[in-house]
C-alpha cells in the first residue's frame, strides 16, 4: 500500500479518513491527545467494532487509565480530608495537653500549699493541747480570785456581781463552749469589775440594817464610797470598810449625798461634793 493510501472507516455515521501517518502520530503523541481522540470518538458515536486492533487497544487502555486516575484522585482527596481531620484532631489534643499541663502545675502548687497548711495546723493543734492543759487551771484560779474579791469588796450591786461569777462557773462546765470563749468571758468579768473603780452610779435597792430591810437609794463613787439615803431623805449613811458594816452619817452629809445621787443619774450638773471618804490606813 502506497504512502498516500488511505484507510476508510465505515460506520452508520459519516466516514472519517485516517491516514497511516496519522496513526503513527497517535502512537507517538502523549496520552492526553489519545484521550482527547478517544473522547472525540465517543462523542461522535462511532462504533469501534470496525477500527483496527491497535486503535481499540489504545482506546481501552486510555479509558482504563482515566478511570484509574479518577479513582486515584478520589482516593487522594479522601486521604487529604482524612489527613486534614487527623491534623485538626492532633492540634486540638495538643491544646488540651497544654491546658492540662498548666492545670496540673497549678494543682501541684495548691497541693504543696495545702500540705504546708496541714503541717502548720498539726503544729497548732499540738500547741493548743498544751495551752488547754495550762489555761484551764489558770481560768479556774482567776474565777476563784474574782469570787473572793467580790466578797471582800464594797457590797454594791451584790446580786448582779455574784450572778456574773456563777455564770462563769456554769460556762466552764459546758462542753459546747470553746476554750477561747470561756477565756473571753473571764476577761470580760475582770474588765467590768475594773470599770467599777472609775465610774459613779446611783441605783435603788434593799438595805438590810439592824435586822430590818428598807428600800433606799445607793450612791457609789468608784470604790471610795458607798452611801445610802432613805427615800424620805431622813436618814443617810455609808459602808465603813474598816468595820465592814453600815453606819449612819451626820445630817451635814444629807444634801451632799442627795446631790451626788442626782449627779449620778444625770439630773444635775457635776459639782464639788463633801463626801465621807475614809482616810487610808497607815501601813506599819
GROMACS elastic network, one bead per residue, 0.5 to 0.9 nm:
[ bonds ]
;  ai    aj funct       b0    kb
    1     4     6  0.81562   500
    1     5     6  0.60343   500
    1     6     6  0.89155   500
    2     5     6  0.51403   500
    2     6     6  0.87873   500
    3     6     6  0.84804   500
    3    19     6  0.88898   500
    3    20     6  0.76864   500
    3    21     6  0.84771   500
    4    19     6  0.76683   500
    4    20     6  0.82020   500
    5    19     6  0.72886   500
    5    20     6  0.77878   500
    6    17     6  0.66921   500
    6    18     6  0.66447   500
    6    19     6  0.52266   500
    6    20     6  0.71241   500
    7    16     6  0.89539   500
    7    17     6  0.60848   500
    7    18     6  0.60544   500
    7    19     6  0.63247   500
    7    20     6  0.77264   500
    8    15     6  0.71316   500
    8    16     6  0.68281   500
    8    17     6  0.53284   500
    8    18     6  0.71653   500
    8    19     6  0.89321   500
    9    15     6  0.61707   500
    9    16     6  0.61115   500
    9    17     6  0.65134   500
    9    18     6  0.79168   500
    9    50     6  0.68620   500
    9    51     6  0.68023   500
   10    13     6  0.76453   500
   10    14     6  0.77353   500
   10    15     6  0.55816   500
   10    16     6  0.75798   500
   10    47     6  0.89484   500
   10    50     6  0.72362   500
   10    51     6  0.88292   500
   11    14     6  0.70490   500
   11    15     6  0.67684   500
   11    46     6  0.67828   500
   11    47     6  0.66162   500
   11    48     6  0.89397   500
   11    50     6  0.77332   500
   12    15     6  0.83899   500
   12    46     6  0.78883   500
   12    47     6  0.82613   500
   13    16     6  0.88753   500
   13    44     6  0.81599   500
   13    45     6  0.76993   500
   13    46     6  0.68598   500
   13    47     6  0.89067   500
   18    21     6  0.82171   500
   18    22     6  0.61186   500
   18    23     6  0.71822   500
   19    22     6  0.50548   500
   19    23     6  0.65890   500
   19    24     6  0.87892   500
   20    23     6  0.51342   500
   20    24     6  0.62463   500
   20    25     6  0.85877   500
   21    24     6  0.50281   500
   21    25     6  0.61170   500
   21    26     6  0.86551   500
   22    25     6  0.50031   500
   22    26     6  0.62635   500
   22    27     6  0.88284   500
   23    26     6  0.50358   500
   23    27     6  0.64911   500
   23    28     6  0.88681   500
   23    55     6  0.82591   500
   24    27     6  0.52408   500
   24    28     6  0.65552   500
   24    29     6  0.88885   500
   25    28     6  0.51008   500
   25    29     6  0.60639   500
   26    29     6  0.52975   500
   26    30     6  0.80165   500
   26    31     6  0.89246   500
   26    33     6  0.77760   500
   26    34     6  0.65933   500
   26    37     6  0.89332   500
   26    55     6  0.89381   500
   27    30     6  0.81533   500
   27    34     6  0.84078   500
   27    58     6  0.86439   500
   29    32     6  0.80472   500
   29    33     6  0.64563   500
   29    34     6  0.72342   500
   30    33     6  0.56080   500
   30    34     6  0.66380   500
   30    35     6  0.87618   500
   31    35     6  0.59507   500
   31    36     6  0.85163   500
   31    62     6  0.70848   500
   32    35     6  0.50126   500
   32    36     6  0.62815   500
   32    37     6  0.86801   500
   32    62     6  0.87296   500
   33    36     6  0.50125   500
   33    37     6  0.61878   500
   33    38     6  0.85642   500
   34    38     6  0.60722   500
   34    39     6  0.84696   500
   34    58     6  0.77790   500
   34    59     6  0.74455   500
   34    62     6  0.71905   500
   35    38     6  0.50078   500
   35    39     6  0.60341   500
   35    40     6  0.84130   500
   35    59     6  0.74347   500
   35    62     6  0.59277   500
   35    63     6  0.75483   500
   35    66     6  0.81398   500
   36    40     6  0.60335   500
   36    41     6  0.86056   500
   37    41     6  0.62082   500
   37    42     6  0.86368   500
   37    59     6  0.84616   500
   38    41     6  0.50440   500
   38    42     6  0.62873   500
   38    43     6  0.86683   500
   38    58     6  0.86688   500
   38    59     6  0.57361   500
   38    60     6  0.88240   500
   38    62     6  0.77512   500
   38    63     6  0.80809   500
   39    42     6  0.50173   500
   39    43     6  0.61413   500
   39    44     6  0.85150   500
   39    59     6  0.89937   500
   40    43     6  0.51117   500
   40    44     6  0.60341   500
   40    45     6  0.85217   500
   40    46     6  0.89335   500
   41    44     6  0.51170   500
   41    45     6  0.62448   500
   41    46     6  0.55832   500
   41    47     6  0.81532   500
   41    48     6  0.84094   500
   42    45     6  0.51543   500
   42    46     6  0.63477   500
   42    47     6  0.83699   500
   43    46     6  0.77697   500
   46    49     6  0.88731   500
   47    50     6  0.68387   500
   47    51     6  0.78449   500
   48    51     6  0.50390   500
   48    52     6  0.82213   500
   48    55     6  0.86336   500
   48    56     6  0.66264   500
   49    52     6  0.83718   500
   49    56     6  0.83474   500
   50    53     6  0.88577   500
   51    54     6  0.84444   500
   51    55     6  0.66176   500
   51    56     6  0.65540   500
   52    55     6  0.55223   500
   52    56     6  0.64719   500
   52    57     6  0.88185   500
   53    56     6  0.51760   500
   53    57     6  0.61348   500
   53    58     6  0.85693   500
   54    57     6  0.51237   500
   54    58     6  0.61137   500
   54    59     6  0.86080   500
   55    58     6  0.50370   500
   55    59     6  0.61391   500
   55    60     6  0.85929   500
   56    59     6  0.50706   500
   56    60     6  0.61222   500
   56    61     6  0.85147   500
   57    60     6  0.50987   500
   57    61     6  0.60437   500
   57    62     6  0.84815   500
   58    61     6  0.51035   500
   58    62     6  0.60648   500
   58    63     6  0.85238   500
   59    62     6  0.50879   500
   59    63     6  0.61187   500
   59    64     6  0.85985   500
   60    63     6  0.50287   500
   60    64     6  0.61289   500
   60    65     6  0.84867   500
   61    64     6  0.50610   500
   61    65     6  0.60291   500
   61    66     6  0.85111   500
   62    66     6  0.60388   500
   62    67     6  0.85023   500
   63    66     6  0.50637   500
   63    67     6  0.61106   500
   63    68     6  0.84501   500
   64    67     6  0.50610   500
   64    68     6  0.59414   500
   64    69     6  0.83626   500
   65    69     6  0.58791   500
   65    70     6  0.84540   500
   66    70     6  0.60786   500
   66    71     6  0.85115   500
   67    70     6  0.51140   500
   67    71     6  0.61518   500
   67    72     6  0.84712   500
   68    71     6  0.50338   500
   68    72     6  0.59330   500
   68    73     6  0.84128   500
   69    73     6  0.59233   500
   69    74     6  0.84063   500
   70    73     6  0.50124   500
   70    74     6  0.60644   500
   70    75     6  0.85220   500
   71    74     6  0.50199   500
   71    75     6  0.61339   500
   71    76     6  0.85215   500
   72    76     6  0.60065   500
   72    77     6  0.85217   500
   73    77     6  0.60700   500
   73    78     6  0.84546   500
   74    77     6  0.50893   500
   74    78     6  0.61311   500
   74    79     6  0.85675   500
   75    79     6  0.60424   500
   75    80     6  0.84422   500
   76    79     6  0.50384   500
   76    80     6  0.60056   500
   76    81     6  0.85768   500
   77    81     6  0.61855   500
   77    82     6  0.85695   500
   78    81     6  0.51295   500
   78    82     6  0.61598   500
   78    83     6  0.84940   500
   79    83     6  0.59104   500
   79    84     6  0.84492   500
   80    84     6  0.60505   500
   80    85     6  0.84863   500
   81    84     6  0.50698   500
   81    85     6  0.60707   500
   81    86     6  0.84957   500
   82    85     6  0.50323   500
   82    86     6  0.60228   500
   82    87     6  0.84567   500
   83    86     6  0.50288   500
   83    87     6  0.60091   500
   83    88     6  0.85726   500
   84    88     6  0.61863   500
   84    89     6  0.85766   500
   85    88     6  0.51273   500
   85    89     6  0.61827   500
   85    90     6  0.85358   500
   86    90     6  0.59993   500
   86    91     6  0.85775   500
   87    91     6  0.61265   500
   87    92     6  0.85217   500
   88    91     6  0.51156   500
   88    92     6  0.61203   500
   88    93     6  0.85474   500
   89    92     6  0.50631   500
   89    93     6  0.61056   500
   89    94     6  0.85514   500
   90    93     6  0.50632   500
   90    94     6  0.61109   500
   90    95     6  0.86444   500
   91    95     6  0.62237   500
   91    96     6  0.86021   500
   92    95     6  0.51349   500
   92    96     6  0.61941   500
   92    97     6  0.85774   500
   93    97     6  0.60302   500
   93    98     6  0.85656   500
   94    98     6  0.61892   500
   94    99     6  0.86524   500
   95    98     6  0.50632   500
   95    99     6  0.62381   500
   95   100     6  0.85553   500
   96    99     6  0.50675   500
   96   100     6  0.60457   500
   96   101     6  0.84968   500
   97   101     6  0.60334   500
   97   102     6  0.86484   500
   98   101     6  0.50414   500
   98   102     6  0.63287   500
   98   103     6  0.85965   500
   99   102     6  0.51637   500
   99   103     6  0.61038   500
   99   104     6  0.85212   500
  100   104     6  0.59021   500
  100   105     6  0.84618   500
  101   104     6  0.50640   500
  101   105     6  0.61790   500
  101   106     6  0.86713   500
  102   105     6  0.51589   500
  102   106     6  0.63530   500
  102   107     6  0.87076   500
  103   106     6  0.51165   500
  103   107     6  0.61438   500
  103   108     6  0.85908   500
  104   108     6  0.60449   500
  104   109     6  0.86104   500
  105   108     6  0.51267   500
  105   109     6  0.63723   500
  105   110     6  0.87402   500
  106   109     6  0.51553   500
  106   110     6  0.62681   500
  106   111     6  0.86350   500
  107   111     6  0.60621   500
  107   112     6  0.85844   500
  108   111     6  0.50058   500
  108   112     6  0.61921   500
  108   113     6  0.85626   500
  109   112     6  0.51147   500
  109   113     6  0.61464   500
  109   114     6  0.85826   500
  110   114     6  0.60501   500
  110   115     6  0.84844   500
  111   114     6  0.50279   500
  111   115     6  0.60583   500
  111   116     6  0.86000   500
  112   115     6  0.50440   500
  112   116     6  0.62722   500
  112   117     6  0.86379   500
  113   116     6  0.51503   500
  113   117     6  0.61909   500
  113   118     6  0.85240   500
  114   118     6  0.59042   500
  114   119     6  0.85348   500
  115   119     6  0.62465   500
  115   120     6  0.85786   500
  116   119     6  0.51651   500
  116   120     6  0.61998   500
  116   121     6  0.86495   500
  117   121     6  0.60720   500
  117   122     6  0.85260   500
  118   121     6  0.50858   500
  118   122     6  0.61398   500
  118   123     6  0.86185   500
  119   122     6  0.50786   500
  119   123     6  0.62520   500
  119   124     6  0.86272   500
  120   123     6  0.51386   500
  120   124     6  0.61783   500
  120   125     6  0.86147   500
  121   125     6  0.59982   500
  121   126     6  0.85279   500
  122   125     6  0.50579   500
  122   126     6  0.62934   500
  122   127     6  0.86394   500
  123   126     6  0.51489   500
  123   127     6  0.62426   500
  123   128     6  0.86268   500
  124   128     6  0.59753   500
  124   129     6  0.85482   500
  125   129     6  0.62015   500
  125   130     6  0.86497   500
  126   129     6  0.52164   500
  126   130     6  0.64597   500
  126   131     6  0.86979   500
  127   130     6  0.50878   500
  127   131     6  0.60677   500
  127   132     6  0.85557   500
  128   132     6  0.59109   500
  128   133     6  0.85555   500
  129   132     6  0.51673   500
  129   133     6  0.64487   500
  129   134     6  0.88663   500
  130   133     6  0.53805   500
  130   134     6  0.66132   500
  130   135     6  0.87549   500
  131   134     6  0.51194   500
  131   135     6  0.57542   500
  131   136     6  0.83134   500
  132   135     6  0.51495   500
  132   136     6  0.58351   500
  132   137     6  0.86412   500
  132   179     6  0.73872   500
  133   136     6  0.61200   500
  133   137     6  0.73051   500
  134   137     6  0.60089   500
  134   138     6  0.65483   500
  135   139     6  0.61135   500
  135   140     6  0.86223   500
  135   179     6  0.84314   500
  135   183     6  0.83897   500
  136   139     6  0.51917   500
  136   140     6  0.63287   500
  136   141     6  0.87375   500
  136   172     6  0.86243   500
  136   179     6  0.78504   500
  136   183     6  0.86137   500
  137   140     6  0.50799   500
  137   141     6  0.62803   500
  137   142     6  0.86478   500
  138   141     6  0.51872   500
  138   142     6  0.62159   500
  138   143     6  0.88066   500
  139   143     6  0.62192   500
  139   144     6  0.85606   500
  139   172     6  0.87094   500
  139   182     6  0.82819   500
  139   183     6  0.68192   500
  139   186     6  0.71590   500
  140   143     6  0.52690   500
  140   144     6  0.62395   500
  140   145     6  0.86508   500
  140   169     6  0.83952   500
  140   172     6  0.82349   500
  141   144     6  0.50772   500
  141   145     6  0.61243   500
  141   146     6  0.85765   500
  142   145     6  0.51142   500
  142   146     6  0.61298   500
  142   147     6  0.85843   500
  142   186     6  0.76086   500
  142   190     6  0.89571   500
  143   146     6  0.50086   500
  143   147     6  0.60662   500
  143   148     6  0.86452   500
  143   165     6  0.71015   500
  143   168     6  0.73560   500
  143   169     6  0.76970   500
  143   186     6  0.70736   500
  144   147     6  0.50890   500
  144   148     6  0.63217   500
  144   149     6  0.86033   500
  144   165     6  0.89625   500
  145   148     6  0.52060   500
  145   149     6  0.61001   500
  145   150     6  0.87193   500
  146   150     6  0.62337   500
  146   151     6  0.87097   500
  146   165     6  0.77531   500
  146   189     6  0.85246   500
  146   190     6  0.74756   500
  146   193     6  0.88333   500
  147   150     6  0.53067   500
  147   151     6  0.64226   500
  147   152     6  0.88355   500
  147   161     6  0.89592   500
  147   162     6  0.76568   500
  147   165     6  0.66297   500
  148   151     6  0.51650   500
  148   152     6  0.62963   500
  148   153     6  0.85319   500
  149   152     6  0.51820   500
  149   153     6  0.58431   500
  150   153     6  0.50353   500
  150   154     6  0.77588   500
  150   155     6  0.77688   500
  150   158     6  0.80529   500
  150   161     6  0.72835   500
  150   162     6  0.76520   500
  150   193     6  0.87610   500
  151   154     6  0.81658   500
  151   155     6  0.76487   500
  151   158     6  0.86516   500
  151   162     6  0.87580   500
  152   155     6  0.80716   500
  153   156     6  0.83341   500
  153   223     6  0.83109   500
  153   241     6  0.85238   500
  154   158     6  0.89994   500
  154   223     6  0.67983   500
  154   224     6  0.87544   500
  154   225     6  0.83121   500
  154   226     6  0.71670   500
  154   239     6  0.74408   500
  154   240     6  0.88612   500
  154   241     6  0.71348   500
  154   244     6  0.85010   500
  155   158     6  0.57585   500
  155   226     6  0.80564   500
  155   239     6  0.81242   500
  156   159     6  0.86962   500
  156   161     6  0.85713   500
  156   218     6  0.83341   500
  156   220     6  0.74915   500
  156   226     6  0.71736   500
  157   160     6  0.55614   500
  157   161     6  0.63328   500
  157   162     6  0.87402   500
  157   203     6  0.87417   500
  157   205     6  0.86340   500
  158   161     6  0.53348   500
  158   162     6  0.60931   500
  158   163     6  0.85030   500
  159   162     6  0.52602   500
  159   163     6  0.60120   500
  159   164     6  0.85613   500
  160   163     6  0.52466   500
  160   164     6  0.62806   500
  160   165     6  0.89260   500
  161   164     6  0.51451   500
  161   165     6  0.65345   500
  161   166     6  0.87584   500
  161   189     6  0.89513   500
  161   193     6  0.85746   500
  162   165     6  0.52075   500
  162   166     6  0.61901   500
  162   167     6  0.87130   500
  163   167     6  0.62048   500
  163   168     6  0.87042   500
  164   167     6  0.52103   500
  164   168     6  0.65124   500
  164   189     6  0.73153   500
  165   168     6  0.50223   500
  165   169     6  0.65615   500
  165   170     6  0.88201   500
  165   186     6  0.87666   500
  165   189     6  0.78148   500
  166   169     6  0.52318   500
  166   170     6  0.63794   500
  166   171     6  0.87130   500
  167   170     6  0.50043   500
  167   171     6  0.60994   500
  167   172     6  0.86450   500
  168   171     6  0.51007   500
  168   172     6  0.62886   500
  168   173     6  0.89564   500
  168   182     6  0.77582   500
  168   185     6  0.70207   500
  168   186     6  0.67848   500
  168   189     6  0.85520   500
  169   172     6  0.51965   500
  169   173     6  0.67292   500
  170   173     6  0.54229   500
  170   174     6  0.67185   500
  171   174     6  0.52412   500
  171   175     6  0.85040   500
  171   177     6  0.70714   500
  171   182     6  0.66060   500
  171   185     6  0.86016   500
  172   175     6  0.80657   500
  172   177     6  0.79912   500
  172   179     6  0.86103   500
  172   182     6  0.64856   500
  173   177     6  0.87714   500
  174   177     6  0.58565   500
  174   178     6  0.87347   500
  175   178     6  0.74316   500
  177   180     6  0.82939   500
  177   181     6  0.63615   500
  177   182     6  0.67532   500
  178   181     6  0.52369   500
  178   182     6  0.63579   500
  178   183     6  0.86865   500
  179   182     6  0.51293   500
  179   183     6  0.61633   500
  179   184     6  0.85573   500
  180   183     6  0.51052   500
  180   184     6  0.61045   500
  180   185     6  0.87274   500
  181   185     6  0.62693   500
  181   186     6  0.87414   500
  182   185     6  0.52105   500
  182   186     6  0.64105   500
  182   187     6  0.87822   500
  183   186     6  0.51597   500
  183   187     6  0.62547   500
  183   188     6  0.85725   500
  184   187     6  0.51785   500
  184   188     6  0.60636   500
  184   189     6  0.86709   500
  185   188     6  0.50310   500
  185   189     6  0.62613   500
  185   190     6  0.87447   500
  186   189     6  0.52139   500
  186   190     6  0.64322   500
  186   191     6  0.87615   500
  187   190     6  0.50500   500
  187   191     6  0.61844   500
  187   192     6  0.87086   500
  188   192     6  0.62382   500
  188   193     6  0.87000   500
  189   192     6  0.51667   500
  189   193     6  0.63565   500
  189   194     6  0.86652   500
  190   193     6  0.51893   500
  190   194     6  0.61911   500
  190   195     6  0.87517   500
  191   195     6  0.62439   500
  191   196     6  0.88817   500
  192   195     6  0.51467   500
  192   196     6  0.66299   500
  193   196     6  0.53200   500
  193   197     6  0.73973   500
  194   197     6  0.57781   500
  194   198     6  0.74961   500
  195   198     6  0.53922   500
  195   199     6  0.66087   500
  195   222     6  0.84347   500
  196   199     6  0.57422   500
  196   200     6  0.77795   500
  196   220     6  0.89804   500
  196   221     6  0.87126   500
  196   222     6  0.57383   500
  196   223     6  0.70263   500
  197   200     6  0.84169   500
  197   221     6  0.79227   500
  197   223     6  0.51728   500
  197   224     6  0.80614   500
  198   221     6  0.81136   500
  198   222     6  0.52069   500
  198   223     6  0.80120   500
  199   220     6  0.83354   500
  199   221     6  0.66257   500
  199   222     6  0.52522   500
  199   223     6  0.88442   500
  200   219     6  0.76928   500
  200   220     6  0.56626   500
  200   222     6  0.56774   500
  200   263     6  0.89396   500
  200   264     6  0.60231   500
  201   218     6  0.82321   500
  201   219     6  0.60951   500
  201   220     6  0.54078   500
  201   221     6  0.68260   500
  201   222     6  0.82918   500
  201   261     6  0.76777   500
  201   263     6  0.87690   500
  201   264     6  0.50735   500
  201   265     6  0.71097   500
  202   217     6  0.69456   500
  202   218     6  0.54766   500
  202   220     6  0.62833   500
  202   221     6  0.88460   500
  202   260     6  0.82912   500
  202   261     6  0.55520   500
  202   262     6  0.80805   500
  202   263     6  0.86816   500
  202   264     6  0.55551   500
  202   265     6  0.62851   500
  203   216     6  0.86762   500
  203   217     6  0.58618   500
  203   218     6  0.53846   500
  203   219     6  0.68968   500
  203   220     6  0.86306   500
  203   261     6  0.84128   500
  203   265     6  0.84872   500
  204   215     6  0.71547   500
  204   216     6  0.58465   500
  204   218     6  0.59264   500
  204   219     6  0.89397   500
  205   214     6  0.82499   500
  205   215     6  0.56939   500
  205   216     6  0.58183   500
  205   217     6  0.64977   500
  205   218     6  0.71650   500
  206   213     6  0.61333   500
  206   214     6  0.54496   500
  206   216     6  0.62144   500
  206   217     6  0.85784   500
  207   212     6  0.80208   500
  207   213     6  0.52371   500
  207   214     6  0.52079   500
  207   215     6  0.62550   500
  207   216     6  0.65657   500
  207   228     6  0.84315   500
  208   211     6  0.64799   500
  208   212     6  0.54527   500
  208   214     6  0.65790   500
  209   212     6  0.54735   500
  209   213     6  0.62966   500
  209   214     6  0.80067   500
  209   245     6  0.88454   500
  209   246     6  0.70737   500
  210   213     6  0.83571   500
  214   230     6  0.78239   500
  215   230     6  0.69580   500
  215   231     6  0.72703   500
  216   228     6  0.63524   500
  216   229     6  0.56577   500
  216   231     6  0.56594   500
  217   227     6  0.83952   500
  217   228     6  0.55369   500
  217   229     6  0.53519   500
  217   230     6  0.62930   500
  217   231     6  0.66773   500
  217   261     6  0.78021   500
  218   226     6  0.69705   500
  218   227     6  0.57078   500
  218   229     6  0.66263   500
  218   230     6  0.89235   500
  218   261     6  0.76136   500
  219   225     6  0.77240   500
  219   226     6  0.56945   500
  219   227     6  0.51322   500
  219   228     6  0.60945   500
  219   229     6  0.83055   500
  219   238     6  0.89937   500
  219   257     6  0.73446   500
  219   258     6  0.87084   500
  219   260     6  0.70374   500
  219   261     6  0.57564   500
  219   264     6  0.77638   500
  220   223     6  0.71197   500
  220   224     6  0.78357   500
  220   225     6  0.56797   500
  220   227     6  0.65205   500
  220   228     6  0.88161   500
  220   261     6  0.86783   500
  220   264     6  0.86757   500
  221   224     6  0.58712   500
  221   225     6  0.51967   500
  221   226     6  0.65990   500
  221   227     6  0.86903   500
  221   260     6  0.87942   500
  221   264     6  0.89253   500
  222   225     6  0.67889   500
  222   226     6  0.83783   500
  223   226     6  0.73298   500
  224   277     6  0.63020   500
  224   278     6  0.77255   500
  225   238     6  0.72963   500
  225   239     6  0.73042   500
  225   240     6  0.86549   500
  225   275     6  0.80432   500
  225   276     6  0.75092   500
  225   277     6  0.60428   500
  225   278     6  0.80809   500
  226   237     6  0.87944   500
  226   238     6  0.56354   500
  226   239     6  0.56235   500
  226   240     6  0.84901   500
  227   236     6  0.73966   500
  227   237     6  0.56253   500
  227   239     6  0.62652   500
  227   246     6  0.87987   500
  227   257     6  0.73424   500
  227   276     6  0.88233   500
  228   235     6  0.82472   500
  228   236     6  0.57270   500
  228   237     6  0.53465   500
  228   238     6  0.58613   500
  228   239     6  0.83980   500
  228   257     6  0.78346   500
  229   232     6  0.80842   500
  229   233     6  0.58212   500
  229   234     6  0.75829   500
  229   235     6  0.57175   500
  229   237     6  0.65160   500
  229   238     6  0.87063   500
  229   254     6  0.78534   500
  229   257     6  0.74356   500
  229   258     6  0.74935   500
  230   233     6  0.50061   500
  230   234     6  0.62783   500
  230   235     6  0.55427   500
  230   236     6  0.66583   500
  231   234     6  0.77771   500
  231   235     6  0.86110   500
  232   235     6  0.78171   500
  233   236     6  0.69996   500
  233   254     6  0.73139   500
  233   255     6  0.89199   500
  233   258     6  0.78910   500
  234   251     6  0.86333   500
  234   254     6  0.82344   500
  235   248     6  0.73498   500
  235   249     6  0.79094   500
  235   250     6  0.88992   500
  235   251     6  0.78771   500
  235   254     6  0.77066   500
  236   247     6  0.87283   500
  236   248     6  0.59479   500
  236   249     6  0.55601   500
  236   250     6  0.75390   500
  236   251     6  0.72855   500
  236   253     6  0.74277   500
  236   254     6  0.59837   500
  236   257     6  0.76825   500
  237   246     6  0.68944   500
  237   247     6  0.53931   500
  237   250     6  0.80154   500
  237   253     6  0.86912   500
  237   254     6  0.87462   500
  238   245     6  0.84986   500
  238   246     6  0.57084   500
  238   247     6  0.55810   500
  238   248     6  0.64864   500
  238   249     6  0.68740   500
  238   276     6  0.80557   500
  239   242     6  0.89003   500
  239   243     6  0.85703   500
  239   244     6  0.68033   500
  239   245     6  0.57667   500
  239   247     6  0.62963   500
  239   248     6  0.88802   500
  240   243     6  0.56023   500
  240   244     6  0.53281   500
  240   245     6  0.55294   500
  240   246     6  0.60432   500
  240   247     6  0.66160   500
  240   278     6  0.76934   500
  241   245     6  0.71320   500
  241   246     6  0.89474   500
  241   278     6  0.80320   500
  242   245     6  0.80602   500
  242   278     6  0.85523   500
  242   281     6  0.89235   500
  243   246     6  0.83856   500
  249   252     6  0.80420   500
  249   253     6  0.66886   500
  249   254     6  0.79910   500
  249   276     6  0.82482   500
  250   253     6  0.60676   500
  250   254     6  0.75622   500
  251   254     6  0.52137   500
  251   255     6  0.81744   500
  252   255     6  0.70251   500
  252   256     6  0.78667   500
  253   256     6  0.52414   500
  253   257     6  0.60807   500
  253   258     6  0.85057   500
  253   274     6  0.72323   500
  253   275     6  0.68844   500
  253   276     6  0.76939   500
  254   257     6  0.54195   500
  254   258     6  0.61976   500
  254   259     6  0.86199   500
  255   258     6  0.50280   500
  255   259     6  0.59846   500
  255   260     6  0.84616   500
  256   259     6  0.50635   500
  256   260     6  0.60688   500
  256   261     6  0.86474   500
  256   273     6  0.57669   500
  256   274     6  0.60035   500
  256   275     6  0.67310   500
  257   261     6  0.62441   500
  257   262     6  0.87387   500
  257   273     6  0.81353   500
  257   274     6  0.83537   500
  257   275     6  0.72074   500
  258   261     6  0.51424   500
  258   262     6  0.64257   500
  258   263     6  0.87808   500
  259   262     6  0.50891   500
  259   263     6  0.62118   500
  259   264     6  0.86362   500
  259   268     6  0.76017   500
  259   271     6  0.86817   500
  259   273     6  0.78619   500
  260   263     6  0.50521   500
  260   264     6  0.61248   500
  260   265     6  0.86017   500
  260   268     6  0.86459   500
  260   270     6  0.85444   500
  260   271     6  0.85629   500
  260   273     6  0.72105   500
  260   275     6  0.89609   500
  261   264     6  0.51701   500
  261   265     6  0.62916   500
  261   266     6  0.86288   500
  261   267     6  0.84714   500
  261   268     6  0.89643   500
  262   265     6  0.51580   500
  262   266     6  0.61669   500
  262   268     6  0.55249   500
  262   269     6  0.84740   500
  263   267     6  0.56128   500
  263   269     6  0.60143   500
  263   270     6  0.60072   500
  263   271     6  0.81177   500
  264   267     6  0.74853   500
  264   268     6  0.81413   500
  264   270     6  0.87213   500
  265   268     6  0.77976   500
  266   269     6  0.70767   500
  266   270     6  0.86092   500
  268   271     6  0.86120   500
  274   277     6  0.88423   500
  278   281     6  0.86839   500
  279   282     6  0.89927   500
